[in-house]
Amino acid sequence: LDLTNLQEEEIITFLKLHLIEGQKIRQKRKKGISEDESFNLRMQFLDHQKLLQEKFKLILDENQYKEWIARQKLRKENSEKRRNRIKKQ
């Protein structure tokens, strides 16, 4: 993405916090929880993902943001392809 030093520092700091929050959510979901609690955690996770996109939009310039979105889309597609291959085996 050709980040400046300031952009890189902001992203690293934010991603560290983002990963910690994501781990907390995943750990809660691993425990036996009710459907309502599971739904609330999924909504919390989606809110967290939206926050990630908004933060990146603020940190990156327009071209960098478009490239980041394209990379995220490609990453998601590749992940889905891997999951499908595993399911077929």
C-alpha positions in Angstrom: 0.0 0.0 0.0 3.1 2.3 0.2 2.3 3.6 3.6 4.0 6.6 5.2 5.7 6.0 8.6 2.8 7.8 10.4 0.2 5.7 8.6 2.1 2.5 9.4 2.3 3.4 13.1 -1.4 4.3 13.3 -2.4 1.0 11.6 -0.1 -1.1 13.7 -1.5 0.4 16.9 -5.1 0.1 15.8 -4.6 -3.5 14.6 -3.1 -4.6 17.9 -6.2 -3.4 19.7 -8.5 -4.8 17.0 -6.9 -8.3 17.3 -7.2 -8.2 21.1 -10.9 -7.4 20.9 -11.4 -10.1 18.2 -9.8 -12.7 20.4 -12.0 -11.8 23.3 -15.1 -12.2 21.1 -13.9 -15.5 19.7 -13.1 -16.8 23.2 -16.6 -15.9 24.4 -18.1 -17.7 21.4 -16.2 -20.9 22.2 -17.9 -21.2 25.6 -21.3 -22.7 25.7 -23.6 -19.7 25.2 -27.2 -19.2 24.3 -28.4 -18.3 20.9 -29.2 -14.7 22.0 -25.7 -14.3 23.4 -24.2 -15.8 20.2 -26.3 -13.4 18.1 -25.1 -10.5 20.2 -21.5 -11.5 19.8 -21.9 -11.8 16.0 -23.4 -8.3 16.0 -20.5 -7.1 18.1 -18.1 -8.7 15.7 -19.8 -7.0 12.7 -19.7 -3.7 14.5 -16.0 -4.2 15.1 -15.4 -5.0 11.4 -17.2 -1.8 10.4 -15.0 0.1 12.8 -12.0 -1.4 11.2 -13.1 -0.2 7.7 -13.9 3.3 9.0 -10.5 3.6 10.7 -8.7 2.5 7.6 -10.7 4.9 5.5 -9.5 7.7 7.9 -5.8 6.6 7.9 -5.4 5.8 4.2 -5.7 8.1 1.2 -8.4 7.3 -1.4 -6.2 5.2 -3.7 -4.6 3.3 -0.7 -8.1 2.6 0.6 -9.4 1.3 -2.7 -6.4 -1.0 -2.9 -6.9 -2.2 0.6 -10.6 -3.0 -0.1 -9.6 -4.9 -3.2 -7.0 -6.9 -1.3 -9.6 -7.7 1.5 -12.0 -8.9 -1.2 -9.4 -11.1 -2.8 -8.3 -12.5 0.6 -12.0 -13.3 1.4 -12.5 -15.1 -1.9 -9.3 -17.1 -1.5 -10.4 -18.1 2.0 -13.8 -19.3 0.8 -12.1 -21.3 -2.0 -9.9 -23.0 0.5 -12.9 -23.8 2.8 -14.8 -25.3 -0.2 -11.9 -27.4 -1.2 -11.5 -28.8 2.3 -15.3 -29.5 2.5 -15.1 -31.5 -0.7 -12.4 -33.8 0.6 
